[in-house]
């Protein structure tokens, strides 16, 4: 028991030492120089780089390698994942659909542990991404070498979390191929392991394997010291769409799964699979981002102009009801109404719509004229009523004056005497010929008074 504990303690010390060591040591030269150099990497150097991910399931491994070619996106996605710890699986991938990251990077938010691990070693992400772009076939061969070593050491087996499939050598592959798949396609377990243990005795002392310990907050099982350990499984349906054709050294994309999760960045192809091409992915993503930017710009312009959907719907409803197009300024709309809608493009003209709009315009004019006539009639009626009222008032006044002397005999006789005196005075002046017409009128008036007086 004591010897076992000592060995485990020694293993942990070695892991800590490797974690603090540079990615490459010895004759390989400085890390930064390798990251920026186009120098062809040897098998030993490649095995050192691929060691921490070679035992990932094929689909997850493919997407990690693709994502590593976008190191800046990886850092951004890791920050997003850290800020949204409750999201994982397909839900997390859908939540970042509008982010300007490559789909391979977006897919990794389904696995927060993987992104956190990659973010802890940004230099390694850059190096493995450069190597995958420059030497994809050699990187894939490195993965197969390391899997064979882990299997030979007895640390790569099928279990409840993964299924190991060994494909024999073929005409295109001189060695066997080891495929790692999830035991349940809907649940993926990310393995955690110590490269200095899981691969057995490391054959390249000058190039020790890169070690990336589990990030803080991600518990690991006790099997970590002796081999592979698995944390909680991640439920996915479409987040894993990558894969390998090991014999032809191709990285494949499952088109159906890819399109189901990347609804804004679909792949148009007749086949069910297609080969990954970084340049094609970059161009597709740039086009999508440009479309998003254009849509946002148009939205801002419409908002600045006071344009909104409700206004458009109201204008359309008004046009359907009245035939009047509410576009344009107020003076144009007034002219449209006055001319029956025939002068506006699209609203009039020789067509049926133009005729209908013209009729509607005439109808509006007729309604306006009829309204004015009605107002005129109302005014006349009111004036007539006022005239009748004045007449009634005059008659009532005359009747009142005429009836005032009724029953007063002395008053009546006095009125008759004043009338007689007035006629005699008029005749004595000799003005009957000059004012005959007036006298007639006055006489008529006086006569009326006399008649009422006699009564």
C-alpha positions as CSV (number, residue, x, y, z in Angstrom):
1,X,0.0,0.0,0.0
2,X,2.8,2.4,0.9
3,X,4.7,1.7,-2.3
4,X,1.5,2.3,-4.3
5,X,1.0,5.6,-2.6
6,X,4.6,6.6,-3.3
7,X,4.3,5.8,-7.0
8,X,1.1,7.9,-7.2
9,X,2.7,10.8,-5.4
10,X,5.7,10.6,-7.7
11,X,3.4,10.6,-10.7
12,X,1.7,13.7,-9.5
13,X,5.0,15.4,-9.0
14,X,6.0,14.5,-12.6
15,X,2.8,15.9,-13.9
16,X,3.3,19.2,-12.1
17,X,6.8,19.4,-13.4
18,X,5.6,18.8,-17.0
19,X,2.9,21.3,-16.7
20,X,5.5,24.0,-15.8
21,X,7.8,22.9,-18.6
22,X,7.8,24.5,-22.1
23,X,6.0,22.7,-24.8
24,X,9.2,21.7,-26.5
25,X,12.6,21.2,-24.9
26,X,16.0,20.2,-26.1
27,X,17.1,20.4,-29.7
28,X,13.6,21.5,-30.9
29,X,14.3,25.2,-30.2
30,X,12.1,27.9,-28.7
31,X,8.3,27.5,-28.6
32,X,7.6,30.8,-30.3
33,X,9.9,30.0,-33.1
34,X,8.1,26.7,-33.8
35,X,4.7,28.4,-33.7
36,X,5.7,30.9,-36.3
37,X,8.0,28.8,-38.4
38,X,7.0,26.8,-41.5
39,X,9.6,24.2,-40.5
40,X,8.4,20.6,-41.1
41,X,7.8,19.0,-37.7
42,X,9.2,15.5,-37.0
43,X,7.1,12.6,-35.7
44,X,8.5,13.1,-32.2
45,X,7.4,16.8,-32.2
46,X,4.0,16.0,-33.6
47,X,3.4,13.2,-31.0
48,X,4.3,15.6,-28.3
49,X,1.7,18.1,-29.6
50,X,-1.1,15.6,-30.2
51,X,-0.6,13.6,-26.9
52,X,-3.2,15.5,-24.8
53,X,-6.1,15.0,-27.4
54,X,-5.2,11.8,-29.3
55,X,-7.6,9.8,-27.1
56,X,-10.6,12.0,-27.6
57,X,-13.6,10.5,-29.6
58,X,-13.0,10.9,-33.3
59,X,-15.8,13.5,-33.9
60,X,-14.6,15.6,-30.9
61,X,-11.0,15.3,-31.9
62,X,-11.8,16.5,-35.5
63,X,-13.6,19.5,-34.3
64,X,-10.8,20.4,-31.8
65,X,-8.2,20.3,-34.6
66,X,-10.4,22.4,-36.8
67,X,-11.0,24.9,-34.1
68,X,-7.3,25.1,-33.2
69,X,-6.8,26.8,-36.6
70,X,-8.8,29.8,-35.2
71,X,-6.9,30.4,-31.9
72,X,-8.4,33.8,-31.3
73,X,-11.9,32.5,-31.6
74,X,-11.1,29.7,-29.2
75,X,-10.1,32.3,-26.5
76,X,-13.4,34.2,-27.1
77,X,-15.5,31.1,-27.0
78,X,-13.8,30.0,-23.8
79,X,-14.6,33.4,-22.2
80,X,-18.2,33.0,-23.2
81,X,-18.4,29.5,-21.9
82,X,-17.0,30.6,-18.5
83,X,-19.6,33.4,-18.3
84,X,-22.4,31.0,-19.1
85,X,-21.6,27.9,-17.0
86,X,-25.1,26.5,-17.1
87,X,-25.2,26.1,-20.9
88,X,-23.7,23.0,-22.6
89,X,-24.6,20.6,-25.3
90,X,-26.7,21.7,-28.3
91,X,-28.3,24.5,-26.3
92,X,-25.0,26.2,-25.8
93,X,-24.1,25.9,-29.5
94,X,-27.5,27.4,-30.5
95,X,-26.9,30.3,-28.1
96,X,-23.7,31.3,-29.9
97,X,-25.1,31.0,-33.5
98,X,-24.7,34.8,-34.0
99,X,-21.1,34.9,-32.8
100,X,-18.5,35.6,-35.4
101,X,-16.6,32.4,-34.7
102,X,-16.0,29.5,-37.0
103,X,-18.6,26.7,-36.6
104,X,-15.9,24.4,-35.3
105,X,-15.2,26.8,-32.5
106,X,-18.9,27.3,-31.8
107,X,-19.4,23.5,-31.5
108,X,-16.9,23.4,-28.6
109,X,-19.1,25.5,-26.3
110,X,-21.1,22.2,-26.0
111,X,-18.0,21.0,-24.0
112,X,-17.0,23.7,-21.5
113,X,-14.2,21.4,-20.1
114,X,-12.5,21.2,-23.5
115,X,-12.6,24.9,-24.1
116,X,-11.3,25.6,-20.6
117,X,-8.5,23.2,-21.2
118,X,-7.5,24.7,-24.5
119,X,-7.7,28.2,-23.1
120,X,-5.2,27.3,-20.4
121,X,-2.6,26.6,-23.1
122,X,-2.9,29.3,-25.9
123,X,0.6,28.6,-27.2
124,X,-0.3,24.9,-27.7
125,X,-3.5,25.8,-29.5
126,X,-1.5,27.9,-32.0
127,X,1.1,25.2,-32.5
128,X,-1.3,22.3,-33.0
129,X,-3.5,24.5,-35.3
130,X,-0.5,25.4,-37.4
131,X,0.7,21.8,-37.6
132,X,-2.8,20.6,-38.7
133,X,-2.8,23.2,-41.5
134,X,0.7,22.5,-42.7
135,X,0.9,18.7,-42.1
136,X,-2.7,17.3,-41.8
137,X,-1.7,13.8,-42.9
138,X,1.2,13.7,-40.4
139,X,-1.0,14.9,-37.6
140,X,-3.5,12.1,-38.2
141,X,-0.8,9.5,-38.4
142,X,0.5,10.8,-35.0
143,X,-2.9,10.2,-33.5
144,X,-2.9,6.6,-34.7
145,X,0.6,6.0,-33.3
146,X,-0.4,7.3,-29.9
147,X,-3.6,5.3,-29.8
148,X,-1.7,2.1,-30.6
149,X,0.7,2.9,-27.8
150,X,-2.2,3.4,-25.3
151,X,-3.8,0.2,-26.4
152,X,-0.6,-1.7,-26.1
153,X,-0.2,-0.3,-22.6
154,X,-3.6,-1.6,-21.7
155,X,-5.2,1.8,-21.2
156,X,-7.4,2.1,-24.2
157,X,-10.4,-0.2,-23.9
158,X,-14.2,-0.1,-24.6
159,X,-16.3,0.7,-21.5
160,X,-19.5,2.4,-20.6
161,X,-18.2,5.8,-21.9
162,X,-16.5,4.8,-25.2
163,X,-16.3,2.2,-27.8
164,X,-13.0,1.2,-29.4
165,X,-13.1,-0.1,-32.9
166,X,-10.0,-1.6,-34.5
167,X,-10.0,-1.6,-38.3
168,X,-7.4,-3.9,-40.0
169,X,-4.8,-2.7,-42.5
170,X,-6.1,-2.1,-46.0
171,X,-4.6,-1.4,-49.4
172,X,-4.6,2.3,-48.5
173,X,-3.4,1.9,-44.9
174,X,-0.3,-0.2,-44.0
175,X,-1.3,-0.3,-40.4
176,X,-4.4,-0.9,-38.4
177,X,-6.7,2.0,-37.6
178,X,-8.2,2.6,-34.2
179,X,-11.5,4.4,-34.0
180,X,-12.9,5.9,-30.8
181,X,-16.7,6.4,-30.6
182,X,-19.1,7.3,-27.8
183,X,-20.7,4.2,-26.4
184,X,-24.0,6.1,-26.6
185,X,-24.1,8.5,-29.7
186,X,-26.3,10.9,-27.8
187,X,-23.9,11.2,-24.7
188,X,-20.3,12.1,-25.1
189,X,-17.7,11.7,-22.3
190,X,-14.5,13.8,-22.5
191,X,-11.5,11.7,-21.3
192,X,-8.9,13.1,-18.9
193,X,-5.6,11.5,-18.7
194,X,-1.9,11.9,-17.9
195,X,0.1,11.4,-21.1
196,X,3.2,10.1,-19.3
197,X,1.1,7.3,-17.8
198,X,-1.6,6.4,-20.4
199,X,0.8,5.8,-23.3
200,X,3.2,3.8,-21.2
201,X,6.9,4.6,-21.2
202,X,7.3,7.7,-23.4
203,X,9.7,6.9,-26.2
204,X,11.0,10.4,-26.8
205,X,12.7,11.9,-23.8
206,X,13.8,14.9,-25.8
207,X,10.2,15.8,-26.6
208,X,8.0,15.0,-23.6
209,X,4.3,15.0,-24.2
210,X,2.3,18.2,-23.6
211,X,0.3,17.9,-20.4
212,X,-2.8,19.9,-19.8
213,X,-4.3,19.2,-16.4
214,X,-8.0,19.3,-15.8
215,X,-9.2,22.9,-15.4
216,X,-10.3,24.0,-11.9
217,X,-13.9,23.0,-11.2
218,X,-13.9,19.9,-13.3
219,X,-13.7,16.8,-11.0
220,X,-11.9,13.7,-12.2
221,X,-12.2,10.1,-11.2
222,X,-9.6,8.2,-9.3
223,X,-8.6,6.4,-12.5
224,X,-6.8,9.5,-13.7
225,X,-3.5,8.5,-12.2
226,X,-3.4,5.0,-13.7
227,X,-5.1,5.8,-17.1
228,X,-8.2,7.5,-18.4
229,X,-10.8,9.2,-16.3
230,X,-14.2,10.5,-17.3
231,X,-16.4,13.2,-15.8
232,X,-20.0,13.8,-16.5
233,X,-21.4,13.0,-19.9
234,X,-22.6,15.7,-22.2
235,X,-25.9,15.1,-24.0
236,X,-25.7,16.1,-27.7
237,X,-27.6,15.5,-30.9
238,X,-26.0,17.6,-33.5
239,X,-23.1,19.4,-31.9
240,X,-20.7,16.7,-33.1
241,X,-20.6,16.7,-36.8
242,X,-16.9,16.1,-37.5
243,X,-15.0,12.9,-38.3
244,X,-12.1,11.3,-40.1
245,X,-11.5,9.1,-43.2
246,X,-8.3,7.7,-41.8
247,X,-7.3,5.9,-44.9
248,X,-7.5,8.9,-47.2
249,X,-6.5,11.4,-44.5
250,X,-9.6,13.4,-44.9
251,X,-11.6,15.4,-42.3
252,X,-15.3,14.8,-42.8
253,X,-18.3,16.8,-42.0
254,X,-21.7,15.1,-41.4
255,X,-23.8,17.6,-43.5
256,X,-27.2,16.8,-41.8
257,X,-25.9,17.2,-38.3
258,X,-23.9,20.3,-39.3
259,X,-26.9,22.0,-41.0
260,X,-29.3,21.1,-38.1
261,X,-27.1,23.0,-35.6
262,X,-25.7,25.7,-37.9
263,X,-28.9,27.0,-39.2
264,X,-27.4,30.4,-40.1
265,X,-24.4,28.9,-41.9
266,X,-25.6,25.9,-43.8
267,X,-23.6,23.8,-46.3
268,X,-25.2,23.3,-49.7
269,X,-24.4,19.9,-51.1
270,X,-26.2,16.9,-52.4
271,X,-24.2,14.4,-50.4
272,X,-24.5,13.4,-46.7
273,X,-20.8,14.1,-46.0
274,X,-18.3,16.6,-47.3
275,X,-14.6,17.2,-46.7
276,X,-13.5,20.0,-44.4
277,X,-11.7,22.9,-46.2
278,X,-10.7,25.8,-44.0
279,X,-10.7,28.4,-46.8
280,X,-14.3,27.4,-47.7
281,X,-15.4,27.6,-44.1
282,X,-13.8,31.0,-43.7
283,X,-15.4,32.4,-46.9
284,X,-18.8,31.0,-45.9
285,X,-18.5,32.5,-42.4
286,X,-17.4,35.9,-43.8
287,X,-20.4,36.0,-46.1
288,X,-22.7,35.2,-43.1
289,X,-21.1,37.9,-41.0
290,X,-21.4,40.4,-43.9
291,X,-25.1,39.6,-44.2
292,X,-25.6,40.0,-40.5
293,X,-23.8,43.4,-40.6
294,X,-25.9,44.5,-43.6
295,X,-29.1,43.5,-41.8
296,X,-28.1,45.4,-38.7
297,X,-27.3,48.5,-40.7
298,X,-30.6,48.4,-42.6
299,X,-32.4,48.0,-39.3
300,X,-30.6,51.0,-37.8
301,X,-31.5,53.0,-40.9
302,X,-35.1,52.1,-40.7
303,X,-35.2,52.9,-37.0
304,X,-33.6,56.3,-37.7
305,X,-36.2,57.0,-40.3
306,X,-39.0,56.2,-37.9
307,X,-39.9,53.1,-39.8
308,X,-41.6,50.2,-38.0
309,X,-43.6,47.2,-38.8
310,X,-46.8,48.5,-37.2
311,X,-46.7,51.7,-39.3
312,X,-46.3,49.6,-42.4
313,X,-49.2,47.3,-41.5
314,X,-51.4,50.3,-40.8
315,X,-50.5,52.0,-44.1
316,X,-51.2,48.7,-45.9
317,X,-54.6,48.3,-44.2
318,X,-55.5,51.9,-45.2
319,X,-54.5,51.3,-48.8
320,X,-56.5,48.1,-49.0
321,X,-59.6,49.9,-47.6
322,X,-59.4,53.2,-49.5
323,X,-57.0,52.5,-52.4
324,X,-54.8,55.3,-51.4
325,X,-51.1,54.7,-51.1
326,X,-49.7,56.3,-47.9
327,X,-46.1,56.4,-49.2
328,X,-44.7,59.7,-50.2
329,X,-45.2,63.1,-48.6
330,X,-48.5,64.8,-47.7
331,X,-48.8,67.0,-50.8
332,X,-48.4,64.0,-53.1
333,X,-51.1,62.1,-51.2
334,X,-53.4,65.2,-51.5
335,X,-52.8,65.4,-55.2
336,X,-53.5,61.7,-55.4
337,X,-56.8,62.1,-53.8
338,X,-57.7,65.2,-55.9
339,X,-56.8,63.4,-59.2
340,X,-58.5,60.2,-58.3
341,X,-55.2,58.3,-57.7
342,X,-54.4,58.3,-61.4
343,X,-51.2,60.4,-61.3
344,X,-49.3,58.2,-58.8
345,X,-47.1,55.4,-60.2
346,X,-48.6,52.1,-59.3
347,X,-51.7,53.7,-57.9
348,X,-53.4,54.7,-61.2
349,X,-53.0,54.5,-64.9
350,X,-54.9,52.5,-67.5
351,X,-55.1,49.3,-65.5
352,X,-58.0,48.0,-63.4
353,X,-56.3,49.1,-60.2
354,X,-55.9,52.6,-61.6
355,X,-59.5,52.8,-62.5
356,X,-60.6,51.5,-59.1
357,X,-58.3,54.0,-57.4
358,X,-59.6,56.8,-59.6
359,X,-63.2,55.9,-58.8
360,X,-62.3,55.9,-55.2
361,X,-60.7,59.3,-55.6
362,X,-63.9,60.6,-57.4
363,X,-66.0,59.1,-54.7
364,X,-64.0,60.9,-52.0
365,X,-64.4,64.2,-54.0
366,X,-68.2,63.6,-54.4
367,X,-68.4,62.9,-50.7
368,X,-66.7,66.1,-50.1
369,X,-68.9,68.1,-52.5
370,X,-72.0,66.5,-51.1
371,X,-70.8,67.4,-47.6
372,X,-70.4,71.0,-48.7
373,X,-73.8,71.0,-50.3
374,X,-75.3,69.6,-47.2
375,X,-73.7,72.3,-45.2
376,X,-75.1,74.9,-47.6
377,X,-78.5,73.4,-47.3
378,X,-78.2,73.4,-43.5
379,X,-77.0,77.0,-43.6
380,X,-79.9,78.0,-45.8
381,X,-82.3,76.2,-43.6
382,X,-80.9,77.9,-40.6
383,X,-81.2,81.3,-42.4
384,X,-84.7,80.5,-43.4
385,X,-85.5,79.6,-39.9
386,X,-84.0,82.8,-38.7
387,X,-86.1,84.8,-41.3
388,X,-89.2,83.0,-40.3
389,X,-88.4,83.8,-36.7
390,X,-88.0,87.5,-37.6
391,X,-91.2,87.5,-39.5
392,X,-93.0,85.9,-36.6
393,X,-91.5,88.3,-34.2
394,X,-92.6,91.3,-36.5
395,X,-96.1,89.9,-36.8
396,X,-96.3,89.3,-33.1
397,X,-95.1,92.9,-32.6
398,X,-97.7,94.3,-35.0
399,X,-100.4,92.3,-33.4
400,X,-99.3,93.4,-30.1
401,X,-99.4,97.1,-31.2
402,X,-102.8,96.7,-32.9
403,X,-104.4,95.0,-29.9
404,X,-102.9,97.5,-27.6
405,X,-105.8,100.0,-28.3
406,X,-108.6,97.4,-28.1
407,X,-111.3,98.5,-25.6
408,X,-109.9,102.0,-25.4
409,X,-112.5,104.2,-27.4
410,X,-110.9,107.5,-26.5
411,X,-107.5,106.4,-27.7
412,X,-109.0,105.2,-31.0
413,X,-110.7,108.5,-31.6
414,X,-107.5,110.4,-30.9
415,X,-105.7,108.3,-33.4
416,X,-108.3,109.1,-36.1
417,X,-108.1,112.8,-35.4
418,X,-104.3,112.7,-35.7
419,X,-104.6,110.9,-39.0
420,X,-107.1,113.4,-40.4
421,X,-104.9,116.3,-39.4
422,X,-101.9,114.7,-41.0
423,X,-103.7,114.3,-44.4
424,X,-105.0,117.8,-44.4
425,X,-101.5,119.2,-43.7
426,X,-100.0,117.1,-46.5
427,X,-102.6,118.3,-49.0
428,X,-102.1,122.0,-48.0
429,X,-98.4,121.7,-48.7
430,X,-99.1,120.6,-52.3
431,X,-96.6,117.8,-52.2
432,X,-98.9,115.1,-53.5
433,X,-97.5,115.1,-57.1
434,X,-93.8,115.0,-56.1
435,X,-94.2,112.4,-53.5
436,X,-97.2,110.7,-54.9
437,X,-95.5,107.4,-55.1
438,X,-94.2,107.8,-51.6
439,X,-97.6,109.1,-50.5
440,X,-99.2,106.1,-52.0
441,X,-96.9,104.0,-50.0
442,X,-97.3,106.1,-47.0
443,X,-101.0,106.2,-47.5
444,X,-101.1,102.5,-47.7
445,X,-99.2,102.3,-44.5
446,X,-101.4,104.8,-42.9
447,X,-104.5,103.1,-44.2
448,X,-103.4,100.0,-42.6
449,X,-103.1,101.8,-39.3
450,X,-106.6,103.3,-39.8
451,X,-108.2,100.0,-40.5
452,X,-106.7,98.6,-37.3
453,X,-107.9,101.8,-35.6
454,X,-111.4,101.4,-36.8
455,X,-111.5,98.0,-35.5
